[in-house]
Amino acid sequence: MAKFSFNINPRNVPKVNTVHRKICTEIPVPESLALLDEIKLYESSNALEQLPVVWDHAKNHQIFDEWGNAWIDFTSSIFVTNSGHANDETLLRINECISKPLLHSYYYPTRIRAQFLKKLIEMTPVYLQKAIILSVGTEATERAIKIARIYGQNKSKKKSIIVGGDGNYHGKTLGAQMIGGQHNDKGWIGYIDPNMKHMPFPFPWVIENFEGDGADLFKNHLDLMEKDGVNLKDIAAFFVESFQGWGAVFYPIDYIKAMREWCNENDALLVFDEIQAGFGRTGEMFAYQHYGVDADLVICGKGISGSMPLSAVLGSSELIELDAGYTSTHGGNPVACAAGLGNLEAFDNHNLIEESKRKGKIMKDIIDSWKVKYPSRIGRILGNGMLYGVFITKENSDELDNELTNYLCERAMEKGVFSICTGRGTLKIGPPITIPDDALIEGLGVYEECFKEMF
């Protein structure tokens, strides 16, 4: 199939004017095309693979352009703005920091750094005692890989195998891509670390056709690695993406429980990547908490600050101190720490973890009704909290319909709802946790309008 491109020819669409949405121009806006061309001229072409909306500003659950249009945001900037775009607490803390002025401090101590770290550790499970703060998620992944390797080699010189999952994603840098499971993207690497191994992902359709439960499947996957020549005693860590983002696909709970038990018995670490999953998105502080296990290391990014580039690795004091000499030029940037502190204060002030659970039930009831109304085109519905993946299929088939799903996102854009375009045949839904109930219901109603028109 040819690569899909969104229509960038301005066209008349029905006008929209509600409290939460406004479409008052042609879409895309004709005056925006010059800006799109300029971006394409100076940046790689994939910068324009997303919906052709030129953002001007965003507040809470809404995106605005320069020409009077407003969209309900169902992307949360891909799960960065869980606490809402430009929430008041974050803006206050950022403004306090830049008014000093204090824009950069390398890795040197600042009051705002101390305040952010204290608040972060207070809000996370008690066994996560310390944090390493960094700049972006993939940097945090690299740091966790290093800590896991040091941990293993302190036990045995051969204990350096790290196991990832097929299809999982951990970032775009070298180590992150090697431990990630998107194997088609690795051709550029040349030399793949032989101690980076992968297990199959236990998708729901795999479990449904497997004779046994999730724990049995985990043991089966270990057996497959052992048959492939892996000495299981040399495993230093498992890296788990808490859910696969394209479809909100979680692991079976008993699979992860078995993995945790195996790690305990074999002196290996269990590392959860919460870069996309964390900070209230799924109705828990961290998505891995749905599995009922403790994490040894937690990789954070995106929603940790709600805005500025900031990431972290969380763990016990013992694990974090294994690599105590590490520094990061922009990690712990004072403005980013200010944003992070304001973000966490917003979580407290607005009870956002509980709000994610409550609004998640509203989402689930509406989305589940789609399956009943459109059984020939809507397959699986997966998710938790304020995260759902709706599988759009070809008619009366299990095959995902990538192209139709992209057109669906385009049609919703024309009606004032801004969507995540996975390119995988799934409608991935994740508005800010702070979205008003009526805006949430209105936005989901727009998708149903699109279903009626397109199905």
FENWOUR-V187075 format. One record per pair of residues at least 24 apart in sequence whose C-alpha atoms are under 7 Angstrom apart, sorted by the first residue. I is the first residue (numbers start at 0). J is the second residue. D is the distance in whole Angstrom. If there is no record, write none. Layout:
BEGIN
i->I j->J d->D
i->I j->J d->D
END
This chain:
BEGIN
i->4 j->48 d->7
i->5 j->50 d->7
i->7 j->51 d->7
i->12 j->413 d->7
i->15 j->414 d->7
i->19 j->71 d->6
i->19 j->438 d->6
i->20 j->69 d->5
i->20 j->70 d->5
i->20 j->71 d->6
i->20 j->415 d->5
i->21 j->68 d->5
i->21 j->69 d->5
i->21 j->70 d->7
i->21 j->415 d->6
i->22 j->68 d->5
i->22 j->69 d->7
i->22 j->414 d->7
i->22 j->415 d->6
i->23 j->67 d->7
i->23 j->68 d->6
i->26 j->413 d->6
i->27 j->51 d->6
i->27 j->52 d->7
i->49 j->420 d->7
i->50 j->409 d->7
i->57 j->84 d->6
i->58 j->83 d->7
i->58 j->84 d->5
i->58 j->85 d->6
i->59 j->83 d->4
i->59 j->84 d->4
i->59 j->85 d->6
i->59 j->86 d->6
i->59 j->433 d->7
i->59 j->434 d->7
i->60 j->84 d->7
i->60 j->431 d->6
i->60 j->434 d->5
i->69 j->415 d->6
i->70 j->415 d->4
i->70 j->416 d->5
i->70 j->417 d->6
i->71 j->415 d->6
i->71 j->416 d->5
i->71 j->417 d->6
i->71 j->442 d->7
i->72 j->416 d->6
i->72 j->417 d->5
i->72 j->418 d->7
i->72 j->430 d->6
i->73 j->417 d->6
i->73 j->418 d->5
i->73 j->428 d->6
i->73 j->429 d->5
i->73 j->430 d->4
i->74 j->417 d->7
i->74 j->418 d->6
i->74 j->419 d->5
i->74 j->428 d->7
i->74 j->429 d->5
i->74 j->430 d->5
i->75 j->429 d->6
i->75 j->430 d->5
i->75 j->431 d->5
i->78 j->275 d->6
i->78 j->301 d->6
i->78 j->302 d->6
i->79 j->301 d->4
i->79 j->302 d->4
i->79 j->305 d->5
i->79 j->306 d->6
i->80 j->302 d->6
i->80 j->305 d->4
i->80 j->306 d->6
i->80 j->431 d->6
i->81 j->280 d->7
i->81 j->302 d->6
i->81 j->305 d->6
i->81 j->431 d->5
i->81 j->432 d->5
i->82 j->305 d->6
i->82 j->342 d->7
i->82 j->345 d->7
i->82 j->346 d->7
i->82 j->431 d->6
i->82 j->432 d->6
i->82 j->433 d->6
i->83 j->431 d->5
i->83 j->432 d->7
i->83 j->433 d->6
i->88 j->341 d->5
i->88 j->342 d->7
i->88 j->344 d->7
i->88 j->345 d->6
i->89 j->338 d->5
i->89 j->341 d->4
i->89 j->342 d->5
i->92 j->337 d->5
i->92 j->338 d->6
i->92 j->341 d->6
i->93 j->334 d->6
i->93 j->337 d->5
i->93 j->338 d->6
i->96 j->334 d->6
i->96 j->337 d->7
i->101 j->333 d->7
i->102 j->333 d->6
i->102 j->334 d->6
i->103 j->332 d->6
i->103 j->333 d->6
i->104 j->332 d->6
i->104 j->333 d->7
i->105 j->328 d->5
i->105 j->329 d->6
i->105 j->332 d->7
i->106 j->326 d->7
i->106 j->327 d->7
i->106 j->328 d->6
i->106 j->331 d->7
i->111 j->333 d->6
i->111 j->336 d->6
i->111 j->337 d->6
i->112 j->331 d->6
i->112 j->333 d->6
i->112 j->336 d->6
i->115 j->336 d->6
i->115 j->339 d->7
i->115 j->340 d->5
i->118 j->340 d->7
i->126 j->315 d->6
i->127 j->313 d->6
i->127 j->314 d->4
i->127 j->315 d->5
i->128 j->314 d->6
i->128 j->315 d->5
i->128 j->316 d->6
i->129 j->313 d->6
i->129 j->314 d->6
i->129 j->315 d->6
i->129 j->316 d->6
i->129 j->319 d->7
i->130 j->311 d->6
i->130 j->312 d->6
i->130 j->313 d->4
i->130 j->314 d->7
i->131 j->311 d->5
i->131 j->312 d->5
i->131 j->313 d->7
i->132 j->310 d->6
i->132 j->311 d->4
i->132 j->312 d->7
i->132 j->330 d->5
i->132 j->331 d->6
i->133 j->309 d->6
i->133 j->310 d->5
i->133 j->311 d->5
i->133 j->327 d->6
i->133 j->329 d->7
i->133 j->330 d->4
i->133 j->331 d->6
i->134 j->308 d->5
i->134 j->309 d->4
i->134 j->310 d->5
i->134 j->329 d->6
i->134 j->330 d->5
i->135 j->300 d->6
i->135 j->308 d->6
i->135 j->309 d->5
i->135 j->310 d->5
i->136 j->170 d->7
i->136 j->274 d->6
i->136 j->299 d->6
i->136 j->300 d->5
i->136 j->310 d->5
i->137 j->169 d->6
i->137 j->170 d->5
i->137 j->171 d->6
i->137 j->172 d->6
i->137 j->175 d->6
i->139 j->298 d->6
i->139 j->310 d->6
i->139 j->311 d->6
i->139 j->312 d->6
i->140 j->169 d->7
i->140 j->175 d->6
i->140 j->298 d->6
i->141 j->174 d->6
i->141 j->175 d->6
i->143 j->312 d->7
i->146 j->321 d->7
i->146 j->322 d->6
i->147 j->235 d->6
i->147 j->236 d->6
i->147 j->268 d->7
i->148 j->235 d->7
i->151 j->235 d->5
i->157 j->233 d->6
i->158 j->233 d->4
i->158 j->234 d->6
i->158 j->235 d->5
i->159 j->194 d->7
i->159 j->233 d->6
i->159 j->234 d->6
i->159 j->235 d->5
i->160 j->194 d->5
i->160 j->195 d->6
i->160 j->233 d->6
i->160 j->234 d->4
i->160 j->235 d->5
i->160 j->236 d->7
i->161 j->194 d->6
i->161 j->195 d->5
i->161 j->196 d->6
i->161 j->234 d->6
i->161 j->235 d->6
i->161 j->236 d->5
i->161 j->237 d->6
i->162 j->195 d->6
i->162 j->196 d->5
i->162 j->197 d->5
i->162 j->236 d->6
i->162 j->237 d->5
i->162 j->238 d->6
i->163 j->196 d->6
i->163 j->197 d->5
i->163 j->198 d->6
i->163 j->237 d->6
i->163 j->238 d->5
i->163 j->239 d->6
i->164 j->197 d->5
i->164 j->198 d->5
i->164 j->199 d->6
i->164 j->200 d->6
i->164 j->239 d->7
i->165 j->197 d->6
i->165 j->198 d->6
i->165 j->199 d->5
i->165 j->200 d->5
i->167 j->240 d->6
i->167 j->243 d->6
i->168 j->240 d->7
i->201 j->250 d->6
i->213 j->251 d->6
i->213 j->253 d->5
i->213 j->254 d->4
i->214 j->253 d->5
i->214 j->254 d->5
i->214 j->257 d->5
i->216 j->254 d->7
i->217 j->254 d->6
i->217 j->257 d->7
i->217 j->258 d->7
i->232 j->265 d->7
i->234 j->267 d->6
i->235 j->267 d->5
i->235 j->268 d->6
i->236 j->267 d->5
i->236 j->268 d->4
i->236 j->269 d->6
i->236 j->270 d->7
i->237 j->268 d->6
i->237 j->269 d->5
i->237 j->270 d->6
i->238 j->269 d->6
i->238 j->270 d->5
i->238 j->271 d->6
i->239 j->270 d->6
i->239 j->271 d->5
i->239 j->272 d->6
i->240 j->271 d->6
i->240 j->272 d->5
i->240 j->273 d->7
i->241 j->271 d->6
i->241 j->272 d->6
i->241 j->273 d->6
i->241 j->276 d->7
i->241 j->286 d->6
i->241 j->287 d->6
i->245 j->421 d->6
i->245 j->423 d->7
i->245 j->425 d->7
i->245 j->427 d->7
i->246 j->381 d->7
i->246 j->388 d->5
i->246 j->425 d->6
i->246 j->427 d->6
i->247 j->381 d->6
i->247 j->382 d->5
i->247 j->386 d->7
i->247 j->387 d->6
i->247 j->388 d->5
i->248 j->381 d->6
i->248 j->382 d->7
i->252 j->290 d->5
i->255 j->290 d->7
i->256 j->290 d->7
i->256 j->292 d->7
i->259 j->292 d->7
i->268 j->295 d->6
i->269 j->294 d->6
i->269 j->295 d->5
i->269 j->296 d->7
i->270 j->294 d->6
i->270 j->295 d->6
i->270 j->296 d->5
i->270 j->297 d->6
i->271 j->296 d->6
i->271 j->297 d->5
i->271 j->298 d->6
i->272 j->297 d->6
i->272 j->298 d->5
i->272 j->299 d->7
i->273 j->297 d->7
i->273 j->298 d->5
i->273 j->299 d->5
i->274 j->298 d->6
i->274 j->299 d->4
i->274 j->300 d->4
i->274 j->301 d->6
i->275 j->301 d->6
i->277 j->302 d->7
i->278 j->302 d->6
i->278 j->303 d->6
i->279 j->351 d->7
i->279 j->352 d->5
i->279 j->355 d->6
i->280 j->355 d->7
i->280 j->384 d->6
i->280 j->385 d->6
i->280 j->386 d->6
i->281 j->355 d->7
i->281 j->383 d->5
i->281 j->384 d->4
i->281 j->385 d->6
i->281 j->386 d->6
i->282 j->352 d->6
i->282 j->353 d->7
i->282 j->355 d->5
i->282 j->356 d->5
i->282 j->383 d->7
i->282 j->384 d->4
i->282 j->385 d->7
i->283 j->352 d->6
i->284 j->352 d->6
i->303 j->339 d->6
i->304 j->335 d->7
i->304 j->338 d->5
i->304 j->339 d->4
i->304 j->342 d->6
i->305 j->339 d->7
i->305 j->342 d->6
i->306 j->338 d->7
i->307 j->335 d->5
i->307 j->338 d->6
i->308 j->335 d->6
i->309 j->335 d->6
i->351 j->432 d->7
i->354 j->432 d->7
i->355 j->384 d->5
i->355 j->385 d->6
i->355 j->432 d->6
i->356 j->384 d->5
i->358 j->385 d->7
i->359 j->383 d->7
i->359 j->384 d->4
i->359 j->385 d->5
i->385 j->429 d->6
i->385 j->430 d->7
i->385 j->432 d->7
i->386 j->428 d->6
i->386 j->429 d->5
i->387 j->427 d->6
i->387 j->428 d->5
i->387 j->429 d->7
i->388 j->425 d->6
i->388 j->426 d->6
i->388 j->427 d->5
i->388 j->428 d->6
i->389 j->425 d->5
i->389 j->426 d->5
i->389 j->427 d->6
i->390 j->424 d->6
i->390 j->425 d->5
i->390 j->426 d->7
i->391 j->424 d->6
i->391 j->425 d->6
i->399 j->424 d->5
i->400 j->424 d->5
i->407 j->449 d->6
i->410 j->449 d->7
i->411 j->445 d->7
i->411 j->446 d->6
i->411 j->449 d->7
i->416 j->442 d->6
END
